[in-house]
Amino acid sequence: MNENMLQFNYNYELEEGWSGQVRIGIVGGGAIGLLLASYLCEAKFEVVILTNRQKQAETINNEGITCIRLDKQKNYAVKAEVFEHCLLDELDLLFIAVKQYQVRDVIKSLLQRKSRCESLVFLQNGMGHLEYLKSLPDMPIYIGIVEHGGLKLSDSIVEHTGLGCLKIGTYTHEKELQEVWGRLSAAGFTTKEFPNWLEIMQRKLVVNAVINPLTALYGVENGKLLENSFFKKNMEALFNEAVSVVKIEDREQLWNELLEICRNTGRNRSSMLRDLDCNRQTEIDAISGYLLGRAKKESLIIPYTEFVLNSIKGIEQYEIGGAGRGYVR
């Protein structure tokens, strides 16, 4: 366990009669949003999921959210609203679980509203969105790193494909939210708080810069990267470039953590791979693009990272442009 990790007591009783007290919203009806909503309900919180589409909100209100884990499934009654129509002042805590390139629009919407929630938690890959957080008002803001694997099967069904950890760091103004993190852990969604948000983001950036583009290029689940010696060589090359840019000192420990994440989410298809499969924009700019930007400022050359960036963006251009699947995976 990382010695910088804050220690809390997670032995909470999830009694049926507990009032919840904290009202929680989740912006985003993707895999992470649905997965988090399921476990927050399991932890007996009052939850509302804020979707982009009216159709998804109606589906969730009618059917609830079904979470599948280890071939077992459970349904949760969850309230859903379209994000643009919700009243934020009714929420104590708001998770932002959208893609990195959607954060700017979400923040713009938050700033235009008269009603505001009490605190925010951002759950994005990469680090390109951090500049947008500077425009937010003086309020408790947290950075969250999700290492749990989730697969969205429909607008209301999600599978928990890999056990990991939700790592929380305080960006501005810490608030007493240990009850939330503790109850999530007790419900089976391990959550831990770290004192240094920048460190946990940089470490996750390195992990994402290795796993996401390679699984997307090869069209394989996370665990397959460890089963192929040639894939693993490219993992090491990308890893070495990334840690040289963000100046990670304990390289060996982080490499072992990366391998463990691959094993724990072995059946998971990375978000970047799923984006390409669905002809959607990926978060490659916020991950590999961010590393290239920093490397350029420091006169560093990171050719493997540049290669995967150009490759993913080339596939995006081909796929989103409507040409169809014209590459081999």
N, C-alpha and C positions, 0 to 999 in steps of 0.2 A: 504493500500500500504506500502511495506517495506520502512522504512525511509532511508535505505542505497541506494535506487534506484536513479540513476541519472535522472534528469528531462530534457526532450527535447520537442521541439515543433513538433508535428506530423501532423500538419494541412497543408500537402503538396498538391498542385494542381497537379493531375496526367494528365497533358495536353498531347495531342497526339504529339505535336511537340517537346517535350523535348528530347534532344539528348542522354540522359543516361549517357554519359561521362565515367562512371565506367564500365569496361568490366569484367563480372563475369563468373567464371566457377564453376561447381559442379561435384565433383568426386563421382560417385555412382548413379545408376539408380533404387534405391529402392523407398519405399514409401516416405521417407523424401526428397530424391533428386528430385523426380518428383514433389512433392508438393511445395517445395521451388522454383523450376524452374518456376512453374506456376505463383506464386505470384511475383517473380522477373520480369517476363514478364508483368504481370498486372501493375507493378510499372514502366514500360517503360525502363527497363534495357536491355542491350544486353547480352544474356545468351547463354552459351554453356554447355551442359551436357556431361560429360565424362564417358562413360560406360565401363564395363569389356568385354562385348560381342559385336561383330560386328553386329550381328543380331538385337540387341536392338537399336544400333545407326542408322541402316538403317530404322527401323520401325519409330523411332522418326523423322528422317529427312523426311520421306515420309508422315507420318500422323500427326506430331506435338504431343503435349501433351494435353490430355483432363483432366480437373480438374472438379470433381463433388462436389458440395456443396449445401446442403439443397435441394436436388432433382433437382437442376439446373446444367447445365454443360456448360463449355466454352473451346474452343480449342485455343491453342497457338502455333504459328510457332516457334520452338526451334531448333537451330543447335545442332547436336550431333556428337561426335567423340569417337573413342576408346581411352581410357586414355593413353595407351602406345605410341600412335602416335601423341598426341597433342603437340602444341608449347606453353609452359607456359608463355613465355615472352610477349605474346599477351594479358595476363590477368592481371588486376589490383587486383583482389580479387578471391581467390579460397576457396570454401567450401569443406571440406572433410566429406562426408556424407555416409561413409561405416561403416560396423560393427566394433566393437572395436578390434576384433582379426585380422582384415585386415589392421589396421592402420600401423603396422610395415612395411608391404610390400609396402604400399603407400609411406611412408616416405623414404624407401630405394630407390624407383624409383625416388622420387623427388631429392634426393641427388646425384643420378647418372647422372642427366641431366645437360646440359650446360645452358639451358634456365630456368628461374625461374620467378614466378609471384611475385607481390609486397607484398602481405600479405595473410595469411592463417586463416581460421576459422574451428575448429574441432568440429563436432557435433556427439559425441558418448555417449552412456550410460556407466555408471560405471566410474572408475578412473584408471583401470589397464593400460591404454595406456599412461598415463602421462610421464612415464619414457622414452618413445620413443621421446617425444618432445624435450628432452635435446640435441639430436643429430642434431637438425635443426640449420641452420645459424642464425646469428643475424638479425632478421627481425620482423615486426609486426605480432604477432600471437594472435589469440583470441580463447577463449573457448566458445562454444555455447551449451545451454541446451534447447532442443526442448520439449515443453509441448503441442504442437498441435498434434492432432491425425490424422494419415494418413493411408490409406489402398490402397495398390497397387493392381489394378484389372487386369492389363496386362502390357506389356512392355511400353505402352504409355498412360495408363489411371490410374488416382489416384483419390481417394475420400478423401475429407477433413472431417473426421469423428468426430472431436472434436476441438472446438476453445480453444486455450490456449495462450501460450506466448513463444516466442523465447528469452531466456535470454542470453545476451552477456557479457562476462567478458574479460578484457585485460590480457593476459598471459605475453606477452613481447611487449614493444614499441607501445604505442597507436598511431593510425593513425586517421586522420579526416574522419570517416566513418558514422557520424551521418546522413548524407543525405541518405545513404543506409538503415539504420534502420528506419528512419522516413518515407521513401517512402514505405517500406514494410508494416509498420503499417497502412499507409493511404490506401494501397491496400487491407487491410483486414487480413494481417498476422502479428498480434501484435508482436512487437519486442521492447525490452527494454534493456538498458545497465546498468550493475551493476559495482561498483568499486572493488568488491572483488570476483575474479573468483573462488577462493578456496571455499568460503562460498556457492556460488550457486551450485557448483559441489557436495559438501557434502550433501546439502539439496536434490538435485535431486537423489543422490546415495541412500539416505534413502527411497525416494519415490519408486525408481526402485526396491530396495531390498524387498519391501513389495508387490507391485502390480504385478511385472513381474513373479516371481516364483509361486505365488499363482494362478494367472489366468492361467498359463501354466499347473500347476498340476491339477486344477479343470476343465480346458477346458471351461472357461467362459469369457464373455466380462467384461471389467473393472467395469462397474456399478453393476454387479451381486455380487461383493464382499460386497457391502453395503446392499444388500437385504437379506443376509443370516447371522443370528446372530452368527453361528459357524465360518463361514468364517471371520467375522469381529473380533472375538476373536483372531484368528490366525494373522490377520493384526496387531492387537495391540501388540501381542507378538513379532513379527518380528520388528515392529516399535521401541519398547522399547530396543531391543537388538542393533539395528542399531544406534540409537541416543546415546546410552551409549558408543559405540565405537568411533564415530566421534565427540563426546562431543558437541552436539547441546544443547544450553541453553533454547531457547524458544520452548520447546517441544509442548506446547499446540497450539501455532500458526502454527508450522509445521504440526502437526496432522490435524488441520483444513484445511491447504493447501492441504494435501494429500487427504482428503475426497473430497475437491472441485475438484481436478484433476480427481478423480474417477467419479464424477458426470458429469464434462464437457466432459469427454471422455467415457461416459457410454456405447456407442455402439462400442467402439474400442476394437479390439482384440490385446492384447499387442504384442510387437515384439517377445518376448520369446515364446508366445503361437503360433504365426504364424511360427516361426522357427521350432518348434516341429511338427506342422501340415505338414510342407514341408520337414521333415527329414533333417533339417539343424542344424549345430552347433549353440548353443545359446551363449549369452554373460554372462552366469552365473558366470564364473570365474572372470570377470571384476567387477561384482556387489557383489554377496554373497561371492565369493572367496576372493575378496579384503578385505571385512570386516573381514573374518576369519583370514586372514594374519595379519591384524592390531591387532585383538583381541588376537592372540597368543603372539605377542610381548609384550602386556600389561597384560598377564596372565588372560585374561577375558574368560569366558565360555559363548558361545552363541549357545545353543543347537538347537533352532528353525532354525536359519540360517544354521547351519551345516546340519540339516535334509533336508531343501529344496535344498541345494547345491547337496548333495548326490542323492537326488531323481531326480533332473533334469539331472544330469550327467548320472545316471543310465538309464533314458529314452533315452537320447542321444545315449548311447552305444547300447542300444537295437534297436533303430530306424535306426541310421546311419549304424549299422552293418548289416542291411538287414533282421532282424528277423520279421519285420512287427509290426503292432500295437498290442502289447501284454499286454497292461494295460488298466484299465478302467478309462474313463474320461466322 
